[in-house]
Amino acid sequence: MKRPVPHTLDPADARSQWADLAALLAAKARLSERTDGLPFFRSRPDLSLLFSHYIPAIRMPDRVATELPLSGDFRIDLLVGDHANGKYLLVEFEDGTATSVFTPCLRAAPA
């Protein structure tokens, strides 16, 4: 999706999707951002909305988007937010390997 869309959190679906995440983490020692992380969260909006609990200003999470263009080559992997409050959390996924966070990036933002 290319823009935040409305979504009402369903606690029962979120619990089920949380179990899906536990199963994914138990099944794979290494996760790929592109083939595991993004597709997983793209298909689980209720679980995605739970990221909002890290931001107290997001009182009623009701918007979700994946792969939202940001600037140049950059995209927001996951956006969750509270539309009425105008508060949003931007999430960047990385590969789940021992060195993935520290791998140099060749992309650059336009000056």
CYANA upper distance limits for C-alpha pairs under 8 A (distance plus 0.5 A):
  1 MET  CA     65 ALA  CA      6.42
  1 MET  CA     66 THR  CA      6.26
  1 MET  CA     67 GLU  CA      7.39
  1 MET  CA     68 LEU  CA      7.71
  2 LYS  CA     65 ALA  CA      7.25
  2 LYS  CA     66 THR  CA      7.42
  2 LYS  CA     67 GLU  CA      7.12
  2 LYS  CA     68 LEU  CA      5.61
  2 LYS  CA     69 PRO  CA      7.70
  3 ARG  CA     65 ALA  CA      6.35
  3 ARG  CA     66 THR  CA      8.44
  3 ARG  CA     68 LEU  CA      6.77
  4 PRO  CA     63 ARG  CA      6.03
  4 PRO  CA     64 VAL  CA      5.54
  4 PRO  CA     65 ALA  CA      5.01
  4 PRO  CA     66 THR  CA      8.49
  4 PRO  CA     79 LEU  CA      7.81
  4 PRO  CA     80 VAL  CA      8.35
  5 VAL  CA     63 ARG  CA      5.80
  5 VAL  CA     64 VAL  CA      6.09
  5 VAL  CA     65 ALA  CA      6.90
  6 PRO  CA     62 ASP  CA      6.03
  6 PRO  CA     63 ARG  CA      5.17
  6 PRO  CA     64 VAL  CA      7.25
  7 HIS  CA     45 PRO  CA      7.96
  7 HIS  CA     46 ASP  CA      8.48
  7 HIS  CA     62 ASP  CA      5.56
  7 HIS  CA     63 ARG  CA      6.10
  7 HIS  CA     64 VAL  CA      7.27
  8 THR  CA     46 ASP  CA      8.35
  8 THR  CA     61 PRO  CA      8.21
  8 THR  CA     62 ASP  CA      6.03
  9 LEU  CA     14 ALA  CA      8.01
  9 LEU  CA     45 PRO  CA      8.49
  9 LEU  CA     46 ASP  CA      5.86
  9 LEU  CA     49 LEU  CA      7.44
  9 LEU  CA     61 PRO  CA      7.92
  9 LEU  CA     62 ASP  CA      7.54
 10 ASP  CA     14 ALA  CA      6.66
 10 ASP  CA     46 ASP  CA      6.76
 11 PRO  CA     15 ARG  CA      6.70
 11 PRO  CA     46 ASP  CA      8.00
 12 ALA  CA     16 SER  CA      6.86
 13 ASP  CA     17 GLN  CA      6.52
 13 ASP  CA     46 ASP  CA      6.84
 13 ASP  CA     47 LEU  CA      8.29
 14 ALA  CA     18 TRP  CA      6.47
 14 ALA  CA     46 ASP  CA      5.36
 14 ALA  CA     47 LEU  CA      5.39
 14 ALA  CA     50 LEU  CA      8.31
 15 ARG  CA     19 ALA  CA      6.91
 15 ARG  CA     47 LEU  CA      8.26
 16 SER  CA     20 ASP  CA      6.97
 17 GLN  CA     21 LEU  CA      6.82
 17 GLN  CA     44 ARG  CA      6.95
 17 GLN  CA     46 ASP  CA      7.88
 17 GLN  CA     47 LEU  CA      6.30
 18 TRP  CA     22 ALA  CA      6.84
 18 TRP  CA     47 LEU  CA      6.85
 19 ALA  CA     23 ALA  CA      6.71
 20 ASP  CA     24 LEU  CA      6.70
 21 LEU  CA     25 LEU  CA      6.66
 22 ALA  CA     26 ALA  CA      6.63
 23 ALA  CA     27 ALA  CA      6.54
 24 LEU  CA     28 LYS  CA      6.75
 25 LEU  CA     29 ALA  CA      7.63
 30 ARG  CA     95 ASP  CA      8.09
 30 ARG  CA     96 GLY  CA      5.72
 30 ARG  CA     97 THR  CA      6.08
 31 LEU  CA     35 THR  CA      8.40
 31 LEU  CA     36 ASP  CA      6.35
 31 LEU  CA     37 GLY  CA      7.51
 31 LEU  CA     95 ASP  CA      6.12
 31 LEU  CA     96 GLY  CA      5.10
 31 LEU  CA     97 THR  CA      7.47
 32 SER  CA     36 ASP  CA      5.60
 32 SER  CA     37 GLY  CA      6.82
 32 SER  CA     94 GLU  CA      7.93
 32 SER  CA     95 ASP  CA      5.08
 32 SER  CA     96 GLY  CA      6.73
 33 GLU  CA     37 GLY  CA      5.20
 33 GLU  CA     38 LEU  CA      6.43
 33 GLU  CA     93 PHE  CA      6.47
 33 GLU  CA     94 GLU  CA      5.80
 33 GLU  CA     95 ASP  CA      5.16
 33 GLU  CA     96 GLY  CA      7.95
 34 ARG  CA     38 LEU  CA      6.12
 34 ARG  CA     39 PRO  CA      7.67
 35 THR  CA     39 PRO  CA      6.91
 36 ASP  CA     40 PHE  CA      6.39
 37 GLY  CA     41 PHE  CA      6.76
 37 GLY  CA     93 PHE  CA      7.40
 37 GLY  CA     95 ASP  CA      8.46
 38 LEU  CA     42 ARG  CA      6.36
 38 LEU  CA     66 THR  CA      8.16
 38 LEU  CA     77 ASP  CA      7.46
 38 LEU  CA     93 PHE  CA      8.03
 39 PRO  CA     43 SER  CA      6.81
 40 PHE  CA     44 ARG  CA      7.07
 41 PHE  CA     45 PRO  CA      7.12
 41 PHE  CA     47 LEU  CA      7.76
 41 PHE  CA     48 SER  CA      6.55
 42 ARG  CA     65 ALA  CA      8.43
 42 ARG  CA     66 THR  CA      6.71
 44 ARG  CA     48 SER  CA      6.78
 45 PRO  CA     49 LEU  CA      6.66
 45 PRO  CA     64 VAL  CA      7.28
 46 ASP  CA     50 LEU  CA      7.32
 47 LEU  CA     51 PHE  CA      8.06
 48 SER  CA     64 VAL  CA      7.95
 48 SER  CA     78 LEU  CA      8.28
 48 SER  CA     80 VAL  CA      7.61
 49 LEU  CA     61 PRO  CA      6.76
 49 LEU  CA     62 ASP  CA      8.11
 49 LEU  CA     63 ARG  CA      8.32
 49 LEU  CA     64 VAL  CA      7.44
 49 LEU  CA     80 VAL  CA      6.31
 49 LEU  CA     81 GLY  CA      8.20
 51 PHE  CA     80 VAL  CA      7.79
 51 PHE  CA     89 LEU  CA      8.36
 52 SER  CA     56 PRO  CA      8.25
 52 SER  CA     58 ILE  CA      6.71
 52 SER  CA     61 PRO  CA      7.07
 52 SER  CA     80 VAL  CA      6.90
 52 SER  CA     81 GLY  CA      7.28
 52 SER  CA     88 TYR  CA      8.46
 52 SER  CA     89 LEU  CA      7.12
 53 HIS  CA     58 ILE  CA      7.86
 55 ILE  CA     89 LEU  CA      7.84
 57 ALA  CA     87 LYS  CA      7.11
 58 ILE  CA     81 GLY  CA      6.88
 58 ILE  CA     82 ASP  CA      5.94
 58 ILE  CA     85 ASN  CA      7.72
 58 ILE  CA     87 LYS  CA      6.22
 58 ILE  CA     88 TYR  CA      7.52
 59 ARG  CA     82 ASP  CA      7.18
 59 ARG  CA     85 ASN  CA      8.33
 60 MET  CA     81 GLY  CA      8.34
 60 MET  CA     82 ASP  CA      5.95
 61 PRO  CA     80 VAL  CA      7.30
 61 PRO  CA     81 GLY  CA      5.56
 61 PRO  CA     82 ASP  CA      5.01
 61 PRO  CA     83 HIS  CA      8.08
 62 ASP  CA     80 VAL  CA      8.01
 62 ASP  CA     81 GLY  CA      6.60
 62 ASP  CA     82 ASP  CA      5.96
 62 ASP  CA     83 HIS  CA      7.05
 63 ARG  CA     79 LEU  CA      8.24
 63 ARG  CA     80 VAL  CA      5.95
 63 ARG  CA     81 GLY  CA      5.57
 63 ARG  CA     82 ASP  CA      6.80
 63 ARG  CA     83 HIS  CA      7.02
 64 VAL  CA     78 LEU  CA      7.80
 64 VAL  CA     79 LEU  CA      6.00
 64 VAL  CA     80 VAL  CA      5.02
 64 VAL  CA     81 GLY  CA      7.15
 65 ALA  CA     78 LEU  CA      6.25
 65 ALA  CA     79 LEU  CA      5.59
 65 ALA  CA     80 VAL  CA      7.19
 66 THR  CA     76 ILE  CA      7.31
 66 THR  CA     77 ASP  CA      5.76
 66 THR  CA     78 LEU  CA      4.98
 66 THR  CA     79 LEU  CA      6.81
 67 GLU  CA     75 ARG  CA      5.94
 67 GLU  CA     76 ILE  CA      5.71
 67 GLU  CA     77 ASP  CA      5.05
 67 GLU  CA     78 LEU  CA      6.82
 68 LEU  CA     75 ARG  CA      5.78
 68 LEU  CA     76 ILE  CA      5.48
 68 LEU  CA     77 ASP  CA      7.19
 68 LEU  CA     78 LEU  CA      7.90
 68 LEU  CA     79 LEU  CA      8.14
 69 PRO  CA     74 PHE  CA      6.90
 69 PRO  CA     75 ARG  CA      4.87
 69 PRO  CA     76 ILE  CA      6.80
 70 LEU  CA     74 PHE  CA      5.97
 70 LEU  CA     75 ARG  CA      5.46
 70 LEU  CA     76 ILE  CA      6.77
 71 SER  CA     75 ARG  CA      7.57
 71 SER  CA    109 ALA  CA      7.39
 71 SER  CA    110 PRO  CA      8.31
 72 GLY  CA    108 ALA  CA      8.50
 72 GLY  CA    109 ALA  CA      6.46
 72 GLY  CA    110 PRO  CA      6.89
 73 ASP  CA    107 ARG  CA      7.50
 73 ASP  CA    108 ALA  CA      8.04
 73 ASP  CA    109 ALA  CA      7.69
 74 PHE  CA    109 ALA  CA      8.03
 76 ILE  CA     90 LEU  CA      6.81
 76 ILE  CA     91 VAL  CA      7.01
 76 ILE  CA     92 GLU  CA      6.78
 77 ASP  CA     90 LEU  CA      8.06
 77 ASP  CA     91 VAL  CA      6.37
 77 ASP  CA     92 GLU  CA      5.67
 77 ASP  CA     93 PHE  CA      6.83
 78 LEU  CA     90 LEU  CA      6.50
 78 LEU  CA     91 VAL  CA      5.45
 78 LEU  CA     92 GLU  CA      7.20
 79 LEU  CA     88 TYR  CA      7.29
 79 LEU  CA     89 LEU  CA      6.20
 79 LEU  CA     90 LEU  CA      5.24
 79 LEU  CA     91 VAL  CA      6.65
 80 VAL  CA     88 TYR  CA      6.21
 80 VAL  CA     89 LEU  CA      5.92
 80 VAL  CA     90 LEU  CA      7.38
 81 GLY  CA     86 GLY  CA      7.94
 81 GLY  CA     87 LYS  CA      6.14
 81 GLY  CA     88 TYR  CA      4.53
 81 GLY  CA     89 LEU  CA      6.55
 82 ASP  CA     86 GLY  CA      6.36
 82 ASP  CA     87 LYS  CA      5.83
 82 ASP  CA     88 TYR  CA      6.79
 83 HIS  CA     87 LYS  CA      7.30
 83 HIS  CA     88 TYR  CA      8.48
 94 GLU  CA    100 SER  CA      7.20
 94 GLU  CA    101 VAL  CA      7.14
 95 ASP  CA    100 SER  CA      6.20
 95 ASP  CA    101 VAL  CA      8.14
 96 GLY  CA    100 SER  CA      7.15
 99 THR  CA    103 THR  CA      6.91
